[in-house]
């Protein structure tokens, strides 16, 4: 809650600053600036529509800057979000969904496919690309609005991008759940603790992208990730998830349980989506690894299956749910669908196939037990 309160205060201060800056420019700015600002009127449907359309176009242009830079530096694009519209990308598949109550979101999710010595420079350029795109859009909008005096849309674009560029230089709090471009760039520039934390997060994610089976994860890297003092909950979650995979695949049930608890605690500070996934992963472990069907059922009762991603996890969780509820006859269909979702020839996903095989054996054992009970 303190992080959310600090983030809310920051955005309220930005709003006050934007209103004050706009009023100052309208009163004392150059004549051509006052003319552009005065065209943005909210007392008519056309003016309001132009402003909303300009806001959408400006946000898309900003995020497109990040996206193009990420693609140029060989980043894996994981997804994007604008307001309630969520696009997830996994193994060359895209899934679109609506998420109610998320009107303030706007982001591109991308991570490097390879970690190397130029990681920090590339990250700085990717972060900077969004504000640069807004600055270019501002120049185009001002030029067009100055030459077309009746164009309310381009006047609105000029005004929106002016605020995006000016206020974009103000870094938000370190306590904020999501750091803005200014805060990220500053942390990377100064090589601050946040930058090191992001680097560790990308290292953890890259282990999955490289297709390495968890039992073959480099142990020196795992030791570095596990002993690094993480400041961001999302990094804690990513590291804990990798450690759980390694421990399960290596047969260390106790260590897997400890890191699973760490993942659950970290996910509680990462937002509803991450918490939902961590809870589903933990419940699957309760079924397949710990055989604790009672605990798994309690966890599954809180899981929102429709929001789970990737699709293989959603199907595996459904199968585990039916095993936990002693409905084994409904599990095989979800197991088969989960297997179909997994790419062939990738050692990392052989680990998930192993988890699916465990669920399949449990479902068969429950079926046999039910058959014997019915026969007697």
C-alpha positions as CSV (number, residue, x, y, z in Angstrom):
1,X,0.0,0.0,0.0
2,X,2.8,2.6,0.7
3,X,4.1,2.0,-2.8
4,X,0.7,2.5,-4.4
5,X,0.1,5.7,-2.2
6,X,3.5,7.1,-3.3
7,X,2.7,6.4,-6.9
8,X,-0.8,8.0,-6.6
9,X,0.7,11.1,-5.0
10,X,3.3,11.3,-7.8
11,X,0.6,11.2,-10.6
12,X,-1.5,13.8,-8.8
13,X,1.5,16.1,-8.6
14,X,2.1,15.6,-12.3
15,X,-1.5,16.5,-13.0
16,X,-1.2,19.7,-11.0
17,X,2.1,20.5,-12.7
18,X,0.5,19.9,-16.1
19,X,-2.4,22.2,-15.4
20,X,-0.1,24.9,-14.1
21,X,2.2,24.6,-17.1
22,X,-0.7,24.7,-19.6
23,X,-2.2,27.8,-17.9
24,X,1.2,29.6,-18.0
25,X,1.7,28.9,-21.7
26,X,-1.8,30.0,-22.6
27,X,-1.3,33.2,-20.7
28,X,2.3,34.1,-21.4
29,X,3.6,31.9,-24.1
30,X,4.5,32.9,-27.7
31,X,1.5,33.8,-29.9
32,X,1.8,30.6,-32.0
33,X,1.8,28.5,-28.9
34,X,-1.2,30.2,-27.5
35,X,-3.0,29.8,-30.8
36,X,-2.4,26.0,-30.8
37,X,-3.5,25.6,-27.1
38,X,-6.6,27.7,-27.6
39,X,-7.8,25.4,-30.4
40,X,-8.1,22.5,-28.0
41,X,-11.6,23.0,-26.6
42,X,-13.5,20.5,-24.5
43,X,-16.9,22.2,-24.7
44,X,-17.9,20.4,-27.8
45,X,-18.1,16.8,-29.0
46,X,-15.6,17.4,-31.8
47,X,-13.1,19.0,-29.5
48,X,-13.3,16.2,-27.0
49,X,-13.1,13.5,-29.7
50,X,-10.0,15.2,-31.2
51,X,-8.3,15.3,-27.8
52,X,-9.1,11.6,-27.0
53,X,-7.9,10.6,-30.4
54,X,-4.7,12.6,-30.1
55,X,-4.1,11.1,-26.7
56,X,-4.4,7.6,-28.1
57,X,-2.2,8.4,-31.1
58,X,0.4,10.0,-28.9
59,X,0.5,6.9,-26.6
60,X,0.8,4.6,-29.5
61,X,3.7,6.7,-31.0
62,X,5.5,6.7,-27.7
63,X,5.3,2.9,-27.2
64,X,6.1,2.3,-30.9
65,X,9.4,4.1,-30.2
66,X,10.2,1.6,-27.5
67,X,9.1,-1.3,-29.6
68,X,11.2,-0.4,-32.7
69,X,14.3,0.1,-30.5
70,X,13.7,-3.2,-28.8
71,X,13.4,-5.1,-32.1
72,X,16.5,-3.3,-33.4
73,X,18.5,-4.7,-30.4
74,X,17.2,-8.2,-30.6
75,X,14.8,-8.1,-27.7
76,X,12.1,-10.7,-27.2
77,X,8.7,-8.9,-27.3
78,X,6.6,-10.5,-24.6
79,X,3.5,-8.3,-24.9
80,X,1.9,-4.9,-24.8
81,X,-0.9,-3.2,-23.0
82,X,-2.9,0.0,-23.6
83,X,-5.6,0.6,-21.0
84,X,-7.8,-2.5,-20.7
85,X,-6.4,-4.0,-23.9
86,X,-3.8,-6.7,-23.3
87,X,-1.7,-8.5,-26.0
88,X,0.4,-11.4,-24.9
89,X,3.0,-13.0,-27.1
90,X,4.4,-16.5,-26.5
91,X,6.3,-18.8,-28.9
92,X,5.2,-16.8,-31.9
93,X,1.6,-16.9,-30.8
94,X,-0.4,-13.8,-29.8
95,X,-3.4,-13.7,-27.4
96,X,-5.6,-10.7,-27.1
97,X,-7.8,-10.1,-24.1
98,X,-9.6,-7.4,-22.1
99,X,-8.7,-6.6,-18.5
100,X,-11.3,-4.6,-16.8
101,X,-10.3,-1.7,-14.5
102,X,-6.9,-1.2,-16.1
103,X,-7.4,2.1,-17.8
104,X,-4.2,3.8,-16.7
105,X,-1.8,1.1,-18.2
106,X,0.4,1.7,-21.1
107,X,3.5,-0.5,-21.7
108,X,5.6,-2.7,-23.9
109,X,7.1,-5.8,-22.3
110,X,10.4,-6.9,-23.8
111,X,13.6,-8.6,-22.6
112,X,17.0,-9.2,-24.3
113,X,17.4,-12.6,-26.0
114,X,21.1,-12.5,-25.1
115,X,22.8,-10.9,-22.1
116,X,26.1,-9.3,-23.0
117,X,28.5,-6.4,-22.1
118,X,26.4,-3.9,-24.0
119,X,23.2,-4.7,-22.0
120,X,23.1,-1.3,-20.2
121,X,23.7,0.8,-23.3
122,X,21.0,-1.1,-25.2
123,X,18.6,-0.7,-22.3
124,X,19.2,3.0,-22.1
125,X,18.5,3.4,-25.8
126,X,15.3,1.3,-25.6
127,X,14.1,3.4,-22.7
128,X,15.1,6.7,-24.5
129,X,13.3,5.7,-27.7
130,X,9.9,6.4,-26.3
131,X,10.5,10.0,-25.3
132,X,12.4,10.5,-28.6
133,X,9.3,9.3,-30.5
134,X,7.1,11.7,-28.5
135,X,9.5,14.6,-29.3
136,X,9.4,13.8,-33.0
137,X,5.6,13.5,-32.9
138,X,5.5,16.9,-31.1
139,X,7.6,18.5,-33.9
140,X,5.3,17.1,-36.6
141,X,2.2,18.1,-34.7
142,X,3.4,21.6,-34.1
143,X,4.4,22.0,-37.7
144,X,1.1,20.7,-39.0
145,X,-1.0,22.7,-36.5
146,X,0.8,25.9,-37.3
147,X,0.1,25.6,-41.0
148,X,-3.5,24.3,-40.7
149,X,-5.3,26.7,-38.4
150,X,-8.6,24.8,-38.2
151,X,-7.0,21.4,-37.5
152,X,-8.1,20.6,-33.9
153,X,-6.6,17.1,-34.0
154,X,-3.0,18.2,-34.7
155,X,-3.4,21.0,-32.2
156,X,-4.5,18.4,-29.6
157,X,-1.5,16.2,-30.6
158,X,0.9,19.1,-30.1
159,X,-0.5,19.8,-26.7
160,X,-0.6,16.2,-25.5
161,X,3.0,15.5,-26.7
162,X,4.3,18.7,-25.2
163,X,3.1,17.5,-21.8
164,X,4.4,13.9,-22.5
165,X,7.9,15.3,-23.3
166,X,8.1,17.9,-20.6
167,X,6.7,15.9,-17.7
168,X,8.5,12.8,-19.0
169,X,11.7,14.2,-17.6
170,X,10.4,13.9,-14.0
171,X,11.4,10.5,-12.5
172,X,8.8,8.8,-10.3
173,X,9.5,7.3,-6.9
174,X,11.7,4.2,-6.3
175,X,8.7,2.9,-4.4
176,X,6.4,3.0,-7.5
177,X,5.3,-0.5,-8.8
178,X,6.4,0.5,-12.3
179,X,9.2,3.0,-12.9
180,X,8.7,5.6,-15.6
181,X,11.2,6.2,-18.5
182,X,13.0,9.1,-16.7
183,X,13.5,7.0,-13.5
184,X,14.7,4.0,-15.5
185,X,17.1,6.0,-17.7
186,X,18.5,7.8,-14.6
187,X,19.1,4.5,-12.8
188,X,20.8,2.9,-15.8
189,X,22.9,6.1,-16.3
190,X,24.1,6.1,-12.7
191,X,24.5,2.2,-12.6
192,X,22.2,2.4,-9.5
193,X,20.9,-0.6,-7.5
194,X,17.8,-0.6,-9.6
195,X,19.8,-1.1,-12.8
196,X,21.6,-4.1,-11.2
197,X,18.2,-5.4,-10.1
198,X,16.8,-5.2,-13.7
199,X,19.9,-6.9,-15.0
200,X,19.4,-9.8,-12.6
201,X,15.7,-10.0,-13.6
202,X,16.7,-10.2,-17.3
203,X,19.2,-12.9,-16.5
204,X,16.5,-15.0,-14.9
205,X,14.1,-14.5,-17.7
206,X,16.8,-15.3,-20.3
207,X,17.4,-18.7,-18.9
208,X,13.9,-19.7,-20.2
209,X,14.4,-17.9,-23.5
210,X,17.6,-19.8,-24.2
211,X,15.7,-23.1,-24.0
212,X,18.0,-24.7,-21.3
213,X,16.4,-27.4,-19.3
214,X,16.1,-26.3,-15.6
215,X,18.4,-29.1,-14.2
216,X,21.1,-27.8,-16.6
217,X,20.9,-24.1,-15.5
218,X,24.4,-22.9,-14.8
219,X,24.9,-23.2,-11.0
220,X,27.2,-20.3,-10.7
221,X,24.6,-18.0,-12.3
222,X,21.9,-19.5,-10.1
223,X,24.1,-18.8,-7.0
224,X,24.5,-15.2,-8.1
225,X,20.8,-14.8,-8.7
226,X,19.9,-16.4,-5.3
227,X,22.4,-14.4,-3.2
228,X,21.8,-11.0,-4.9
229,X,19.8,-8.6,-2.7
230,X,16.8,-7.8,-4.9
231,X,15.0,-4.5,-4.5
232,X,12.2,-5.1,-7.0
233,X,9.5,-7.7,-6.1
234,X,9.2,-8.7,-9.8
235,X,12.9,-9.7,-9.8
236,X,12.5,-11.7,-6.6
237,X,9.6,-13.5,-8.3
238,X,11.5,-14.2,-11.5
239,X,14.5,-15.5,-9.6
240,X,12.3,-17.6,-7.3
241,X,10.5,-19.1,-10.3
242,X,13.8,-20.2,-11.9
243,X,15.0,-21.6,-8.6
244,X,11.8,-23.6,-8.2
245,X,12.2,-25.1,-11.7
246,X,15.8,-26.0,-11.0
247,X,15.0,-27.6,-7.6
248,X,12.1,-29.6,-9.0
249,X,14.0,-30.8,-12.0
250,X,17.0,-31.7,-9.8
251,X,14.8,-33.6,-7.3
252,X,15.3,-31.3,-4.4
253,X,11.7,-31.1,-3.0
254,X,12.6,-29.2,0.2
255,X,14.5,-26.4,-1.7
256,X,11.6,-26.3,-4.3
257,X,9.1,-25.7,-1.4
258,X,11.2,-22.9,0.1
259,X,11.6,-21.1,-3.2
260,X,7.9,-21.6,-4.0
261,X,7.0,-19.8,-0.8
262,X,9.4,-17.0,-1.8
263,X,7.7,-16.8,-5.1
264,X,4.3,-16.5,-3.5
265,X,5.4,-13.7,-1.1
266,X,7.1,-11.8,-3.9
267,X,4.1,-12.1,-6.2
268,X,1.8,-10.5,-3.7
269,X,3.7,-7.2,-4.4
270,X,3.7,-7.6,-8.2
271,X,0.1,-7.1,-9.1
272,X,-2.9,-9.3,-9.5
273,X,-1.8,-11.1,-12.7
274,X,1.6,-12.2,-11.3
275,X,0.0,-13.2,-8.0
276,X,-2.6,-15.3,-9.9
277,X,0.1,-17.1,-11.9
278,X,2.3,-17.7,-8.8
279,X,-0.7,-19.2,-7.0
280,X,-1.5,-21.5,-9.9
281,X,2.1,-22.6,-10.2
282,X,2.2,-23.3,-6.4
283,X,-1.0,-25.3,-6.5
284,X,0.3,-27.4,-9.4
285,X,3.4,-28.2,-7.3
286,X,1.1,-29.2,-4.4
287,X,-0.5,-31.7,-6.7
288,X,2.4,-33.1,-8.7
289,X,5.3,-32.7,-6.3
290,X,3.8,-32.7,-2.7
291,X,0.6,-34.7,-3.3
292,X,-1.1,-32.3,-1.0
293,X,-4.5,-32.2,-2.7
294,X,-6.3,-30.4,0.1
295,X,-3.9,-27.4,0.0
296,X,-4.0,-27.4,-3.8
297,X,-7.8,-27.2,-3.8
298,X,-7.8,-24.2,-1.5
299,X,-5.3,-22.4,-3.7
300,X,-7.1,-23.3,-6.9
301,X,-10.3,-21.9,-5.4
302,X,-8.7,-18.5,-5.7
303,X,-7.1,-18.9,-9.1
304,X,-8.6,-17.1,-12.1
305,X,-8.0,-19.7,-14.8
306,X,-9.1,-17.5,-17.7
307,X,-6.3,-15.0,-17.0
308,X,-3.4,-17.5,-16.8
309,X,-0.7,-17.2,-19.4
310,X,1.0,-18.9,-21.3
311,X,-1.7,-21.3,-22.6
312,X,0.3,-24.4,-21.5
313,X,0.2,-23.2,-17.9
314,X,-3.6,-22.6,-18.1
315,X,-4.2,-26.2,-19.4
316,X,-1.8,-27.7,-16.9
317,X,-3.4,-25.8,-14.0
318,X,-6.9,-27.0,-15.2
319,X,-5.6,-30.6,-15.2
320,X,-4.1,-30.3,-11.7
321,X,-7.3,-28.7,-10.5
322,X,-9.4,-31.8,-11.6
323,X,-6.8,-34.1,-10.0
324,X,-7.0,-32.1,-6.7
325,X,-10.8,-32.3,-6.8
326,X,-10.7,-36.1,-7.5
327,X,-12.2,-35.8,-10.9
328,X,-9.4,-37.6,-12.9
329,X,-11.6,-38.3,-15.9
330,X,-11.6,-34.6,-16.8
331,X,-7.8,-34.1,-16.5
332,X,-6.5,-36.0,-19.7
333,X,-8.0,-33.6,-22.2
334,X,-6.3,-30.6,-20.6
335,X,-3.0,-32.5,-20.4
336,X,-3.2,-33.3,-24.1
337,X,-4.0,-29.7,-24.9
338,X,-1.1,-28.5,-22.8
339,X,1.3,-30.9,-24.5
340,X,0.1,-29.6,-27.9
341,X,1.0,-26.0,-26.8
342,X,4.6,-26.9,-26.0
343,X,7.2,-26.4,-28.8
344,X,9.1,-29.5,-30.0
345,X,12.9,-29.7,-29.8
346,X,13.2,-27.3,-26.8
347,X,14.9,-28.8,-23.7
348,X,13.3,-26.2,-21.4
349,X,9.8,-27.4,-22.3
350,X,10.8,-31.1,-21.7
351,X,10.7,-30.1,-18.0
352,X,7.0,-29.0,-18.4
353,X,6.3,-32.3,-20.2
354,X,7.7,-34.1,-17.2
355,X,5.2,-32.2,-15.0
356,X,2.4,-33.1,-17.3
357,X,3.4,-36.8,-17.2
358,X,3.3,-36.7,-13.4
359,X,-0.3,-35.3,-13.6
360,X,-1.2,-38.0,-16.1
361,X,0.1,-40.8,-13.8
362,X,-1.8,-39.3,-10.9
363,X,-5.0,-39.1,-12.9
364,X,-4.6,-42.7,-14.0
365,X,-4.0,-43.8,-10.4
366,X,-7.1,-42.0,-9.2
367,X,-9.1,-43.6,-12.0
368,X,-7.9,-47.1,-11.1
369,X,-8.6,-46.5,-7.4
370,X,-12.1,-45.3,-8.2
371,X,-12.7,-48.4,-10.4
372,X,-11.6,-50.7,-7.7
373,X,-13.7,-48.9,-5.1
374,X,-16.8,-49.3,-7.4
375,X,-16.1,-53.0,-8.0
376,X,-16.1,-53.7,-4.3
